């Protein structure tokens, strides 16, 4: 009797031939940043479409094809992908999906295979899934990004962080409603035009533009009145994605709060630093250590470029450098702990409290055990070190209602308003 054989389907690769006709569907994690990065990728010949679908029906599509114990962002993104496929806006035979693979201990590295299986079950077995990672986990010949394009994308992230951080500190106090949004649109148009001409991504040009961005936002007429200042920290996707966090920034704005969002660049520096710490603690090839040290030195310079240009304006609060944050984590958690945002969460909470953002919302997805362990294990210790910290951790999953999440945040804000008065 012949034994049952398991059939392993070989993944569909995104080839150079596909580049001309295929549309790359990308989850819209950080809308402001992606408005800058999208034209950079389009300039190199890619057709880009951002997926921002949300709502119960999107989650149900995800739940239909993937198990409900996977990380909430993965479930939401799967639903967004299937919604895009069924929308009629794209040729199912001419689309490819882009998803991150973070490497390390995060289950995010395995979701790409779960999504491939989900698409096979849904009747789309030939859709290529492209892994966005820096660890060489998967290769697709059609993703032929040049060093110039990668530098432009990095510049786009720096500009996105600058605009996000300074605009969030101006918008709640603007005298003329809409001035801040108009300035954001003006700068995105200006930077996009610059990228289309192949400019604006070298250090001197970035420095000039960052100074000009800071000056323009600092010149917006404001009326400074006492407001509750709230910082958002936690899992990367949920922190920045409006569909992921149920439009948390908008909700806090409705509550008359000033919101501080940490930089995406800072998280990238932290993650790269974590890889170097792993090599230091557990060993590794000398060449890999050397390469990682060179990469870290480069990232430290890029990080400094952003932060010192924010610091040059007295009216803006800048995020701290990763090496400074590492010192804040001492005595709270080991620097080698990088799972579930690791030591970065504790250090951020202590940093933010020192800069006037002691009211903190920490977002975490259902299914991310490292995030749960990290935030639950560190929050009480952080509060003992700095009693000013008024933090709440909010869990996001298909069964959690927006009303319940907002009510828990309102309890935190009630304490914040008492302290403010």
GITAGI-V44492 format. One record per helix or strand of 2 or more residues. SS is the DSSP state (alpha for helix, beta for strand). FROM is the first residue (numbers start at 1). LEN is the number of residues. If there is no record, write none. Layout:
BEGIN
<<SS:FROM:LEN> <SS:FROM:LEN>>
END
This chain:
BEGIN
<<alpha:18:3> <beta:23:5> <alpha:31:13> <beta:47:5> <alpha:56:10> <alpha:72:15> <alpha:92:3> <beta:95:6> <alpha:108:14> <beta:128:5> <alpha:147:25> <alpha:179:18> <alpha:203:16> <beta:228:7> <alpha:236:5> <alpha:248:7> <beta:257:5> <alpha:264:19> <alpha:286:26> <alpha:322:8> <alpha:339:16> <beta:359:7> <alpha:369:17> <beta:390:7> <alpha:402:19>>
END
